[in-house]
Amino acid sequence: MDPSVMTAAVAAAALVVRVAVLEWRTPGSGRREWAFARDGKAVGAGIVAALLLGAGGWPVAGDGALAWALLTGVLVAYLAHRRPPQDPGPQD
C-alpha cells in the first residue's frame, strides 16, 4: 500500500474519532456534525472538488491521489455546509 494512502486513511480516521468524542461529550452532536451529508449543495461541492483533484492527480500520483481527493471532497462538503447564513437584506 502506498504510504500516502495510509496517511489519508489515518486523517479520515482522526476525523471520525473527533466526531465520536464530541458525541460522547454532548449526545446528539454527532448527528449535527454529519448533517453535511444530507445537504445537496454541500455534497455537490464535495463531489466536484473530489473529481477535479482526482482527475488531475491520478496521472501523477495514482491511488494516493484518489485517496486524498476523496478526503478533500468530504472536507469541502463539510465546509460548504457550514457556510454563513444569507443576509436577508434591509429590514423595513
Summary of the structure (lengths in Angstrom):
residues: 92
radius of gyration: 16.2
end to end distance: 61.5
largest distance: 61.5
contacts: 233
relative contact order: 0.15
helix: 79%
strand: 0%
